[in-house]
Amino acid sequence: MSVSLLQLIETRLGDHTPGKKLLRRLMKRSAVAMILQVREGELHILMIKRAEREGDPWSGHMAFPGGRMDSIDANGYAVAVRETEEEVGLNLGEEDLCIGRLSDLHANPYRGPLGMAVSPFVFRLDREVTFTPNHEVAEVVWVPLEFLLNRENQSEMTWRYRGAKIPMPCYWYQGYCIWGLSLMMLGELLDLVEGGKSRQSRWRRRRFLRRFRRKS
């Protein structure tokens, strides 16, 4: 099942036209690597739990390896590859295929005039690897795709902001809470698998509400 699921994802990504932010050339840029691997007969996706760091807007969050574009980076793909090696010690080489990318997402961690465009790149990993997380990463976690595809595992968490308690969609996997930007990226990937846009559109509405309340 997992091999066929991986093949389905590769096919759907090959036919997929990811969205790009209209003003991305003027925006700050970042990219992440969404790494898929069949482990013990089941397809998994690699996630990290970010270390608790003062001043980091994503401190302690579940995320994908990635970060901001530097002057040395030729493009978003180069950012995803470089940041993955820096954060978890995994060098994504030629044998680790980039099978596609997903749509840019808008982030505004420091409330800049245009915010940041985050570009997710999807990789296929077919070899055993050992991770060496740096100071930015607390844990490396493999999450089964079947768990995420099962709608019964969808849940809610409470986001507290300026005294308000706002319910937000999430997954709880072995005590890890997956929500926010990472959930949006997963939503697009899962919708590609299922051939629809139900998760993505529903979670986008929730995220719009969150952003609206932050500005109000």
LINSUL-V938150 format. One record per residue. N is the residue number from 0. PSI is psi in whole degrees, -180 to 180 (* if undefined). OMEGA is omega in degrees with one decimal (NA if undefined). BURIAL is 1 if it has 9 or more other C-alpha atoms within 8 Angstrom, else 0. Layout:
BEGIN
n=N psi=PSI omega=OMEGA burial=BURIAL
n=N psi=PSI omega=OMEGA burial=BURIAL
END
This chain:
BEGIN
n=0 psi=-44 omega=-175.4 burial=0
n=1 psi=-36 omega=177.7 burial=1
n=2 psi=-43 omega=178.3 burial=1
n=3 psi=-34 omega=176.9 burial=0
n=4 psi=-42 omega=177.3 burial=1
n=5 psi=-41 omega=178.2 burial=1
n=6 psi=-38 omega=177.4 burial=0
n=7 psi=-43 omega=179.3 burial=1
n=8 psi=-43 omega=178.2 burial=1
n=9 psi=-43 omega=179.8 burial=1
n=10 psi=-47 omega=-177.7 burial=0
n=11 psi=-38 omega=177.3 burial=1
n=12 psi=-35 omega=178.5 burial=1
n=13 psi=-28 omega=179.8 burial=0
n=14 psi=-1 omega=-172.3 burial=0
n=15 psi=138 omega=173.7 burial=0
n=16 psi=100 omega=-176.8 burial=0
n=17 psi=147 omega=178.0 burial=0
n=18 psi=144 omega=176.5 burial=0
n=19 psi=139 omega=-179.0 burial=0
n=20 psi=136 omega=-175.5 burial=1
n=21 psi=-40 omega=-176.2 burial=0
n=22 psi=28 omega=-173.6 burial=0
n=23 psi=-29 omega=179.3 burial=1
n=24 psi=-22 omega=179.6 burial=0
n=25 psi=-9 omega=-176.7 burial=0
n=26 psi=159 omega=167.1 burial=1
n=27 psi=148 omega=-174.3 burial=1
n=28 psi=146 omega=171.1 burial=1
n=29 psi=168 omega=-178.9 burial=1
n=30 psi=155 omega=177.9 burial=1
n=31 psi=160 omega=176.0 burial=1
n=32 psi=121 omega=174.5 burial=1
n=33 psi=104 omega=-169.1 burial=1
n=34 psi=122 omega=-179.8 burial=1
n=35 psi=141 omega=175.8 burial=1
n=36 psi=138 omega=172.9 burial=1
n=37 psi=119 omega=-178.2 burial=1
n=38 psi=119 omega=-179.1 burial=0
n=39 psi=42 omega=175.0 burial=0
n=40 psi=4 omega=-178.2 burial=0
n=41 psi=137 omega=-179.2 burial=1
n=42 psi=130 omega=-179.4 burial=1
n=43 psi=162 omega=172.4 burial=1
n=44 psi=139 omega=-176.4 burial=1
n=45 psi=130 omega=173.7 burial=1
n=46 psi=161 omega=176.3 burial=1
n=47 psi=152 omega=169.7 burial=1
n=48 psi=117 omega=-177.0 burial=1
n=49 psi=145 omega=178.5 burial=1
n=50 psi=152 omega=175.7 burial=1
n=51 psi=114 omega=-178.3 burial=0
n=52 psi=130 omega=179.5 burial=0
n=53 psi=133 omega=178.7 burial=0
n=54 psi=-8 omega=178.6 burial=0
n=55 psi=117 omega=-177.9 burial=0
n=56 psi=-18 omega=178.5 burial=0
n=57 psi=25 omega=-179.5 burial=0
n=58 psi=127 omega=176.7 burial=1
n=59 psi=-2 omega=-177.1 burial=1
n=60 psi=156 omega=166.6 burial=1
n=61 psi=136 omega=-172.7 burial=1
n=62 psi=-178 omega=171.2 burial=1
n=63 psi=150 omega=177.6 burial=1
n=64 psi=135 omega=-178.9 burial=1
n=65 psi=180 omega=-179.4 burial=1
n=66 psi=-163 omega=-173.2 burial=1
n=67 psi=151 omega=176.5 burial=1
n=68 psi=134 omega=174.9 burial=1
n=69 psi=171 omega=-179.4 burial=0
n=70 psi=-23 omega=-179.3 burial=0
n=71 psi=-12 omega=-174.6 burial=0
n=72 psi=127 omega=-179.6 burial=1
n=73 psi=-30 omega=-175.6 burial=0
n=74 psi=-178 omega=-179.0 burial=0
n=75 psi=-37 omega=177.7 burial=1
n=76 psi=-44 omega=179.5 burial=0
n=77 psi=-36 omega=177.3 burial=1
n=78 psi=-49 omega=-178.1 burial=1
n=79 psi=-43 omega=-179.6 burial=1
n=80 psi=-47 omega=-178.3 burial=1
n=81 psi=-47 omega=-177.2 burial=1
n=82 psi=-34 omega=177.9 burial=1
n=83 psi=-41 omega=177.7 burial=1
n=84 psi=-41 omega=-179.0 burial=1
n=85 psi=-41 omega=-172.0 burial=1
n=86 psi=-38 omega=-176.0 burial=1
n=87 psi=2 omega=177.6 burial=1
n=88 psi=17 omega=179.4 burial=1
n=89 psi=116 omega=177.3 burial=1
n=90 psi=107 omega=-179.9 burial=0
n=91 psi=101 omega=-177.1 burial=1
n=92 psi=-167 omega=-177.3 burial=0
n=93 psi=-29 omega=-179.0 burial=0
n=94 psi=-13 omega=179.9 burial=0
n=95 psi=94 omega=-169.7 burial=1
n=96 psi=134 omega=166.4 burial=1
n=97 psi=111 omega=-172.6 burial=1
n=98 psi=2 omega=176.8 burial=1
n=99 psi=-177 omega=177.4 burial=1
n=100 psi=162 omega=179.4 burial=1
n=101 psi=178 omega=-175.4 burial=1
n=102 psi=148 omega=173.5 burial=1
n=103 psi=143 omega=171.9 burial=1
n=104 psi=153 omega=-179.3 burial=1
n=105 psi=128 omega=174.7 burial=1
n=106 psi=150 omega=-179.1 burial=1
n=107 psi=63 omega=-173.4 burial=1
n=108 psi=-30 omega=-177.2 burial=0
n=109 psi=15 omega=175.7 burial=0
n=110 psi=44 omega=175.1 burial=0
n=111 psi=173 omega=-175.5 burial=0
n=112 psi=-36 omega=-178.3 burial=0
n=113 psi=-12 omega=-179.0 burial=0
n=114 psi=-158 omega=-174.2 burial=1
n=115 psi=139 omega=173.9 burial=1
n=116 psi=123 omega=-179.5 burial=1
n=117 psi=121 omega=-176.6 burial=1
n=118 psi=118 omega=178.5 burial=1
n=119 psi=130 omega=176.0 burial=1
n=120 psi=135 omega=-175.6 burial=1
n=121 psi=129 omega=-178.0 burial=1
n=122 psi=154 omega=173.7 burial=1
n=123 psi=123 omega=-178.2 burial=1
n=124 psi=120 omega=-176.6 burial=1
n=125 psi=17 omega=-177.7 burial=0
n=126 psi=157 omega=176.5 burial=0
n=127 psi=137 omega=-178.8 burial=0
n=128 psi=157 omega=174.0 burial=0
n=129 psi=130 omega=-176.7 burial=0
n=130 psi=144 omega=174.0 burial=0
n=131 psi=82 omega=-176.6 burial=0
n=132 psi=144 omega=176.0 burial=1
n=133 psi=-169 omega=-175.0 burial=1
n=134 psi=-16 omega=-179.0 burial=0
n=135 psi=-12 omega=-172.5 burial=1
n=136 psi=125 omega=178.3 burial=1
n=137 psi=-40 omega=-177.3 burial=1
n=138 psi=154 omega=171.9 burial=1
n=139 psi=130 omega=-172.3 burial=1
n=140 psi=130 omega=171.7 burial=0
n=141 psi=124 omega=-177.9 burial=0
n=142 psi=127 omega=-179.4 burial=1
n=143 psi=134 omega=177.6 burial=1
n=144 psi=-34 omega=-179.9 burial=1
n=145 psi=-36 omega=176.5 burial=0
n=146 psi=-44 omega=-178.0 burial=0
n=147 psi=-32 omega=-179.9 burial=1
n=148 psi=-23 omega=-179.7 burial=0
n=149 psi=109 omega=-175.6 burial=0
n=150 psi=-20 omega=176.9 burial=0
n=151 psi=-17 omega=178.8 burial=0
n=152 psi=-5 omega=175.5 burial=1
n=153 psi=140 omega=-174.9 burial=1
n=154 psi=-167 omega=177.3 burial=0
n=155 psi=151 omega=172.1 burial=1
n=156 psi=165 omega=-180.0 burial=0
n=157 psi=120 omega=177.3 burial=0
n=158 psi=122 omega=-178.6 burial=1
n=159 psi=124 omega=-178.7 burial=0
n=160 psi=119 omega=178.7 burial=0
n=161 psi=44 omega=177.1 burial=0
n=162 psi=-11 omega=179.4 burial=0
n=163 psi=148 omega=176.0 burial=0
n=164 psi=112 omega=-173.2 burial=0
n=165 psi=120 omega=177.5 burial=1
n=166 psi=133 omega=-179.0 burial=0
n=167 psi=143 omega=178.5 burial=1
n=168 psi=151 omega=-179.9 burial=1
n=169 psi=176 omega=164.2 burial=1
n=170 psi=143 omega=169.2 burial=1
n=171 psi=113 omega=179.5 burial=1
n=172 psi=112 omega=178.7 burial=0
n=173 psi=42 omega=177.9 burial=0
n=174 psi=-6 omega=178.3 burial=0
n=175 psi=134 omega=180.0 burial=0
n=176 psi=119 omega=179.8 burial=1
n=177 psi=115 omega=-176.2 burial=1
n=178 psi=-175 omega=174.1 burial=1
n=179 psi=-139 omega=-177.3 burial=0
n=180 psi=-41 omega=-179.7 burial=0
n=181 psi=-39 omega=178.0 burial=1
n=182 psi=-38 omega=178.4 burial=1
n=183 psi=-42 omega=177.8 burial=1
n=184 psi=-45 omega=177.9 burial=1
n=185 psi=-36 omega=179.9 burial=0
n=186 psi=-43 omega=179.2 burial=1
n=187 psi=-40 omega=178.9 burial=1
n=188 psi=-45 omega=-179.6 burial=1
n=189 psi=-36 omega=176.9 burial=1
n=190 psi=-35 omega=176.1 burial=1
n=191 psi=-41 omega=178.7 burial=1
n=192 psi=-44 omega=-174.4 burial=1
n=193 psi=-7 omega=177.2 burial=0
n=194 psi=29 omega=179.0 burial=0
n=195 psi=-170 omega=179.9 burial=0
n=196 psi=24 omega=-172.9 burial=1
n=197 psi=-45 omega=-179.2 burial=0
n=198 psi=-47 omega=-175.1 burial=1
n=199 psi=-48 omega=-177.1 burial=1
n=200 psi=-38 omega=-179.7 burial=0
n=201 psi=-44 omega=-178.9 burial=0
n=202 psi=-31 omega=176.5 burial=1
n=203 psi=-38 omega=177.8 burial=1
n=204 psi=-42 omega=178.6 burial=0
n=205 psi=-41 omega=-178.7 burial=1
n=206 psi=-37 omega=176.8 burial=1
n=207 psi=-42 omega=178.8 burial=0
n=208 psi=-41 omega=179.4 burial=0
n=209 psi=-47 omega=-179.7 burial=1
n=210 psi=-38 omega=178.8 burial=0
n=211 psi=-42 omega=-178.8 burial=0
n=212 psi=-29 omega=178.4 burial=0
n=213 psi=-33 omega=-177.7 burial=0
n=214 psi=-20 omega=-175.5 burial=0
n=215 psi=* omega=NA burial=0
END
